[in-house]
Amino acid sequence: MIMKLPENIEGFIKAQNESDSTAFASYFTEHATVSDEGSSYSGREEIKEWIQAATEKYNMQLTPVDFTQTGSKGKLTVEVSGTFPGSPAVMNYHLELDGSSIGSLKITD
């Protein structure tokens, strides 16, 4: 079964899997925030730098497992594979959506 994802979520996964940090960051609002591994990143430029560094370090690929959305809150469950200990790992992406853009992303396991 192929999961139907909102266009913006599908696009941000595709950008990640193609290692396109500029396209990835474009799915976020201008003042978006990302929380990952105890660090926070604010704004498209920091988000772009964060995802580029993480992708280069871990060569990550995302496979969506589940997505639920209630109002402006979304939860994307993904299997993340790459060159890191414990790969592949299932992670939860907690999203605050602002129209078709992502206002915030918090990554948890």
Backbone hydrogen bonds, N-H to C=O, Kabsch-Sander energy under -0.5 kcal/mol:
donor,donor_aa,acceptor,acceptor_aa,energy
3,M,1,M,-0.5
5,L,3,M,-0.7
10,E,6,P,-2.7
11,G,7,E,-2.5
12,F,8,N,-1.9
13,I,9,I,-1.9
14,K,10,E,-2.4
15,A,11,G,-2.6
16,Q,12,F,-1.8
17,N,13,I,-2.7
18,E,14,K,-1.6
19,S,16,Q,-1.7
20,D,15,A,-2.9
21,S,19,S,-1.0
24,F,20,D,-2.6
25,A,21,S,-2.5
26,S,22,T,-1.4
27,Y,23,A,-0.6
27,Y,24,F,-1.5
28,F,25,A,-1.8
29,T,102,I,-2.5
32,A,29,T,-1.6
33,T,103,G,-1.5
34,V,41,Y,-2.5
35,S,105,L,-2.7
36,D,39,S,-2.5
39,S,36,D,-2.2
41,Y,34,V,-2.5
43,G,32,A,-3.3
44,R,30,E,-0.9
46,E,42,S,-0.6
47,I,43,G,-2.3
48,K,44,R,-2.8
49,E,45,E,-2.4
50,W,46,E,-2.7
51,I,47,I,-2.7
52,Q,48,K,-2.2
53,A,49,E,-2.3
54,A,50,W,-2.6
55,T,51,I,-2.5
56,E,52,Q,-2.4
57,K,53,A,-2.3
58,Y,54,A,-2.7
59,N,55,T,-2.6
61,Q,81,S,-2.3
63,T,79,E,-1.9
65,V,77,T,-3.6
66,D,77,T,-1.7
68,T,75,K,-2.0
70,T,73,K,-2.8
73,K,70,T,-2.1
74,G,95,L,-2.7
75,K,68,T,-2.9
76,L,93,Y,-2.7
77,T,66,D,-3.2
77,T,75,K,-0.5
78,V,76,L,-0.6
78,V,91,M,-2.6
79,E,63,T,-2.9
80,V,78,V,-0.6
80,V,89,A,-3.7
81,S,61,Q,-2.4
81,S,79,E,-0.6
83,T,58,Y,-3.3
84,F,82,G,-1.0
87,S,84,F,-1.6
89,A,80,V,-2.7
91,M,78,V,-2.8
91,M,89,A,-0.6
92,N,108,T,-3.5
93,Y,76,L,-3.4
94,H,92,N,-0.7
94,H,106,K,-3.1
95,L,74,G,-3.3
95,L,93,Y,-0.7
96,E,104,S,-2.3
97,L,72,S,-4.0
97,L,95,L,-0.6
98,D,101,S,-3.2
101,S,98,D,-1.9
102,I,27,Y,-2.5
103,G,96,E,-3.3
103,G,101,S,-0.6
104,S,96,E,-1.4
105,L,33,T,-2.1
106,K,94,H,-2.2
107,I,35,S,-2.8
108,T,92,N,-2.7
108,T,106,K,-0.5
